[in-house]
Amino acid sequence: MDFASLAVGMMEEAWWPGFHYRLHFSVQDDVVARITGALDEAVLRRDPGKLRRAFEGVVMKTGRDPLLRYVPQRFLRPWFAQETKGLPDHQVDRTIEKLSRNRFSVAQPIFKVLDDGIEFHPAWVEYLDRNLIIVQGWSDAIWLRFLERKNPNVPGLVEKITPALRRPPLTFQRNLWRPIIQEQGVISIYSGNLIDPASFELDHFLPRAFVAHDSFWNLTPTESFLNAEKSDLLPELSFVSKLAHQHSQLAHHARKFTGKAESAWRTVLDEYATDLGLDWAQLQDVVALEQAYNEIFTGLAGVAKRMGFPTGWSPKSDEANRSLFR
């Protein structure tokens, strides 16, 4: 495997958690900065299978050396722990490179470092061919442990280490909102308009790219154009009060649910209870609900802001502004 391909593979591994979820790796790790600095956002939002050529272009343009300064030689250090013990740091890499070649047959490291790439040991090729799924599971566990150390306050990390190309549809959640929208009317917290029961979408109040879940308490029905405009931005926290009133309205309406709707509502109540510590009676108390929302959203929004999610979003489209101020 040549070094350029190795650098591209590192970009592929870092792209999803670093770009989509804005996870931190370390102060010295600039792989995501190199990617975002060389490619526009439209390219970076493609499926991973369509990105390899773009990443190859980044390596050709910016070089591989900064990414591979400690890779792959430091990966081999456990095979040569005795020989490198006590060595000054600046001598470690070159020593490991030489040892990987000179003791390739004896020490049997997973690969040896050549001038233009790495060559895998035949015994390890055979092992990986038989046990790749096991090794991938181990690798994901180590990767997750590393990300947990670097991002201790970030929710849903296990969902963020690999691309989720297909999100589950929000059909279940939409079916709970639709009866109240049809029978009683629900106001969009962003525009002040009545929601159209035939064309509404559900927005993740805190971006899904941050929370990595579809919990009901974080969803709000709104217009399609505003859902697209908001995207992964953090809304102004002034909207929290309106969100609480909207969910309290639904909790009152849920007393009318029967059959499948009642069963679905019971499932949703578990999410409110687990994440917010609120039962059905408290959900109907808009003051208690708003207090709980302010506590959870203020804390989570602070974490998201420190991760780099843009803050302070409010509607900017002419259609929304006309609705808000007429």
DALIN-V952249 format. One record per run of one state. SS is the DSSP state (2 for helix, 1 for strand, 0 for the rest). FROM is the first residue (numbers start at 1). LEN is the number of residues. If there is no record, write none. Layout:
# DALIN-V952249
SS&FROM&LEN / SS&FROM&LEN
This chain:
# DALIN-V952249
0&1&1 / 1&2&1 / 2&3&18 / 0&21&10 / 2&31&8 / 0&39&2 / 2&41&4 / 0&45&3 / 2&48&3 / 0&51&1 / 2&52&11 / 0&63&10 / 2&73&12 / 0&85&4 / 2&89&14 / 0&103&1 / 2&104&4 / 0&108&3 / 1&111&3 / 0&114&3 / 1&117&4 / 0&121&1 / 2&122&29 / 0&151&6 / 2&157&3 / 0&160&11 / 2&171&13 / 0&184&3 / 1&187&1 / 0&188&6 / 1&194&1 / 0&195&6 / 1&201&4 / 0&205&3 / 2&208&4 / 0&212&4 / 2&216&3 / 1&219&4 / 0&223&1 / 2&224&7 / 0&231&4 / 1&235&1 / 0&236&1 / 2&237&20 / 0&257&2 / 2&259&18 / 0&277&3 / 2&280&5 / 0&285&1 / 2&286&22 / 0&308&5 / 1&313&1 / 0&314&4 / 2&318&8 / 0&326&1
